[in-house]
Amino acid sequence: MIVLSHGDVPCDATQLAAALRRALADALVLPPRDVVTIEPGAWPGVERLAVDLTGARIDRSRSLPQPGRIAGPPIALQVGRLLVIARPIEVDTARVTVALDATGVTADLGRDAAGNAVLLPRSAADGRFLLELPHADLERLVLLGVRELAERHKIGIQQTELRLTSLGPRSVRMDLSVVAKKMLIKGRIAITGRLDVDDRLVARLSELDATGENTVGSMVVGLIRPHLQKLNGRQIPLASALGELKIRDVQLDVADPLRITASFGQ
C-alpha cells in the first residue's frame, strides 16, 4: 500500500501522476528529472504507468505516514501495464537494482481513516519482480554497523571476504571474514548468518554470530555481538508496495550479483 497524500483522492490520470510524484519525493531523495510517466486511459484506468527510480536514494531519516485500511468504497483503478525500475537505487552504502513489470493490474484507490489518499494493489494478470545486489554492496551493508563500532575504539577494518552458500531455493548462508587492526596487532573475525526470503518477499536474518582470534579479534567480537543480536530475527520487506498481489515462484540465486526473483498474478 502506498500513501499518496493527505488530501483529495486523485480523480484522473494527471492527478494520479502528480500524487505519485509527491509521495515519492516525500519518501526518497529523487534525481532531478520526472520519475513518473502515465499514458491515460478511460478513467478509472490508465494504459501504462511507469516509475523510474534510477539514481534515487533512500533517506532513513524521513518519517512517513503509515497507511491504514481504506474507509468506504474504493475506486477500482485499472492499469494496463505497470513498470517500476531502479538501476540502481541507493540503500545506505549499497546499490540495489529493482525491476517490476506487471500487466492487468487492479488497485484500490481511496482514503484511509486518517484522511490519507492511499493506493493498494489488489491483483495482476501477470508480472515479474527482480532484485539484484552485488556481493560487494551486500558486504558493505553487513559491515556498516561493524565499522562504526570498531572506529569508536580506534580499530581499523582492513580486509574483508564474503562467501555465500545456497541452502535451498530461498535461503543463503553468509560467511564474512574480516581482518581488523589496532595499533600494530591484527586479528581475524568470522561473522556468520543466514538469510531466508518467504513467499511474501520478506527477508529474515537469523543465526548471526561472530568469533575472533587473539586479543584484537576477541575485542571486536565483544563490540559487535550485541549489534548482531539486535539484527537476529529482523524482517525486511523487499516489496511492500506490491500490496495484496499474489506472489509465487520466489527464488534466491547466490551468484554475483545476489538475485531474488518472483512471479505474481492470478
C-alpha positions in Angstrom: 0.0 0.0 0.0 1.2 3.5 -0.9 0.2 6.7 0.9 -0.3 9.3 -1.9 -1.1 12.4 0.1 -3.1 13.9 2.9 -5.8 15.4 0.7 -8.1 14.7 -2.2 -8.1 11.3 -3.9 -6.9 11.6 -7.5 -9.8 11.7 -9.9 -7.9 11.4 -13.2 -4.6 10.2 -14.6 -2.9 13.6 -14.3 -3.8 13.9 -10.6 -2.7 10.4 -10.0 0.7 11.1 -11.6 1.1 14.3 -9.5 0.2 12.4 -6.3 2.7 9.7 -7.0 5.4 12.3 -7.6 4.7 14.0 -4.3 4.6 10.7 -2.4 7.9 9.5 -3.9 9.5 12.9 -3.2 8.5 12.6 0.4 9.9 9.1 0.7 13.1 9.3 -1.3 15.9 11.6 -2.5 15.0 11.7 -6.2 17.1 12.6 -9.2 16.4 15.9 -10.9 14.0 14.6 -13.5 10.5 13.4 -13.8 10.3 9.9 -12.4 6.6 9.2 -13.2 5.0 8.8 -16.7 1.4 7.9 -17.4 -0.4 7.1 -20.6 -4.0 7.9 -19.8 -6.9 5.5 -20.5 -10.7 5.7 -19.8 -10.8 6.7 -16.1 -10.6 5.0 -13.6 -7.9 3.4 -15.7 -4.5 4.1 -17.3 -2.9 2.3 -20.2 0.6 2.4 -18.8 2.1 3.6 -15.5 6.0 3.8 -15.3 8.1 4.8 -12.4 11.9 5.1 -12.9 13.8 5.5 -9.6 17.2 5.1 -11.1 19.6 7.3 -9.2 17.2 7.8 -6.2 18.3 7.3 -2.6 16.5 6.1 0.4 16.7 8.5 3.3 16.1 6.7 6.6 15.8 10.0 8.5 12.4 10.7 6.9 9.3 9.9 8.8 6.5 8.7 6.6 2.8 8.2 7.4 1.7 4.6 7.9 -1.2 3.7 5.6 -4.4 2.4 7.1 -7.3 0.4 5.6 -9.4 2.2 3.0 -12.5 3.6 4.6 -15.6 3.4 2.4 -16.0 2.1 -1.1 -12.7 2.4 -3.1 -12.2 3.4 -6.7 -11.1 0.3 -8.7 -8.2 1.6 -10.7 -7.2 -0.4 -13.7 -3.6 -0.3 -15.0 -2.9 -1.9 -18.3 0.9 -2.2 -17.7 2.8 -1.2 -14.6 6.6 -0.7 -14.7 8.9 0.1 -11.8 12.6 0.2 -12.3 15.7 1.4 -10.3 19.0 0.6 -11.9 20.2 1.2 -9.2 18.6 2.8 -6.1 21.0 3.7 -3.2 20.2 2.0 0.1 22.7 3.1 2.7 26.1 2.2 1.1 24.6 -0.3 -1.3 23.4 0.0 -4.9 20.3 -2.2 -5.4 18.7 -2.9 -8.7 14.9 -3.4 -8.7 12.6 -4.1 -11.6 8.9 -4.9 -11.7 6.8 -5.5 -14.8 3.1 -6.3 -14.5 0.1 -6.4 -16.7 -3.6 -6.2 -16.0 -3.2 -4.6 -12.6 -6.2 -3.7 -10.4 -5.7 -1.4 -7.4 -8.0 0.2 -4.8 -7.8 4.0 -4.7 -9.4 5.7 -1.7 -8.9 7.4 1.6 -7.9 5.8 5.0 -9.3 6.7 8.4 -6.5 9.3 8.9 -7.5 11.1 5.7 -4.6 10.0 3.6 -5.2 9.1 -0.1 -3.9 5.6 -0.5 -3.3 3.2 -3.3 -3.5 -0.6 -2.7 -2.6 -3.0 -5.5 -5.1 -5.9 -5.4 -4.4 -8.2 -8.3 -2.5 -8.6 -11.6 -2.9 -10.9 -14.6 0.8 -11.5 -14.8 4.0 -10.0 -13.5 7.7 -10.4 -12.7 9.8 -9.0 -9.9 13.6 -8.7 -9.7 16.0 -7.5 -7.0 19.8 -7.6 -7.5 22.6 -6.8 -5.1 26.3 -7.1 -5.9 28.2 -9.1 -3.3 30.5 -6.1 -2.6 27.5 -4.0 -1.8 26.0 -6.7 0.4 29.4 -6.9 2.2 29.3 -3.1 2.8 25.8 -3.3 4.3 26.8 -6.1 6.6 29.9 -4.2 7.7 28.2 -0.8 8.1 27.5 -1.1 11.8 30.6 -3.1 12.4 32.9 -0.4 11.0 31.2 2.3 13.1 31.6 0.3 16.3 35.2 -0.6 15.6 36.2 3.0 14.7 34.9 4.3 18.0 37.6 2.1 19.6 40.3 3.1 17.1 40.2 -0.3 15.4 40.6 -0.4 11.6 38.9 -2.9 9.3 41.5 -3.7 6.7 40.4 -6.8 4.7 37.1 -8.5 4.1 35.9 -11.5 2.2 32.3 -12.6 1.8 31.2 -16.1 0.8 27.6 -17.0 0.1 26.3 -20.6 0.1 22.9 -21.7 -1.1 20.8 -23.6 1.5 17.8 -24.0 -0.8 15.8 -22.1 -3.4 15.1 -19.2 -0.9 17.9 -19.5 1.7 21.5 -18.5 1.8 24.3 -18.8 4.4 26.7 -15.8 4.8 30.3 -16.2 5.9 32.2 -13.0 6.2 35.9 -13.0 7.1 37.3 -9.7 8.5 40.8 -8.6 9.3 40.9 -5.9 12.0 44.0 -3.9 13.2 44.6 -2.0 16.4 47.9 -0.3 16.5 50.3 -3.0 15.2 48.2 -6.0 16.1 45.9 -7.7 13.6 43.1 -10.1 14.4 40.7 -12.1 12.2 37.0 -12.2 12.8 34.4 -14.6 11.3 30.9 -13.3 11.0 28.2 -15.9 10.0 24.5 -15.7 9.4 21.5 -16.8 7.4 19.1 -15.1 5.1 15.7 -16.5 4.2 13.1 -15.0 1.8 9.5 -16.1 2.3 6.6 -16.3 -0.2 5.6 -12.7 0.6 9.1 -11.3 -0.4 10.0 -10.7 3.2 13.7 -11.4 4.0 14.6 -12.6 7.5 18.0 -12.5 9.2 18.9 -15.3 11.6 21.8 -17.3 13.2 24.0 -14.2 13.2 27.1 -14.7 15.3 30.8 -13.8 15.4 34.1 -15.4 16.6 37.5 -13.9 16.8 41.2 -14.9 17.2 43.7 -13.2 19.5 43.2 -10.1 21.6 42.1 -7.8 18.7 39.7 -10.3 17.2 38.1 -11.0 20.6 37.8 -7.3 21.3 35.9 -6.7 18.0 33.6 -9.7 18.6 32.7 -8.3 22.0 31.8 -5.0 20.4 29.7 -6.3 17.5 28.0 -9.3 19.1 25.2 -7.1 20.7 24.8 -5.4 17.4 24.3 -8.8 15.6 21.9 -10.0 18.3 19.7 -7.0 17.6 19.7 -7.9 13.9 18.8 -11.6 14.6 15.2 -12.2 13.6 14.9 -8.8 11.8 12.4 -8.9 8.9 13.0 -6.8 5.8 10.1 -6.3 3.4 11.5 -6.2 -0.1 8.3 -5.3 -1.9 5.8 -3.9 0.5 4.3 -1.6 -2.2 3.0 -4.8 -4.0 0.1 -4.7 -1.6 -2.1 -7.8 -1.9 -0.7 -9.1 -5.2 -0.4 -12.9 -5.1 3.3 -13.7 -5.2 4.6 -17.1 -6.4 7.9 -18.8 -7.5 10.2 -16.8 -5.2 13.8 -17.8 -5.9 17.1 -16.7 -4.5 20.3 -17.1 -6.5 23.6 -16.6 -4.7 25.7 -15.8 -7.8 27.2 -12.3 -8.1 25.0 -10.2 -8.0 22.8 -11.9 -5.5 19.4 -12.1 -7.2 15.9 -12.5 -5.8 13.1 -13.1 -8.4 9.4 -13.8 -8.1 6.3 -14.0 -10.3 2.9 -12.8 -9.4 -0.6 -12.8 -10.9 -3.9 -14.6 -10.9 
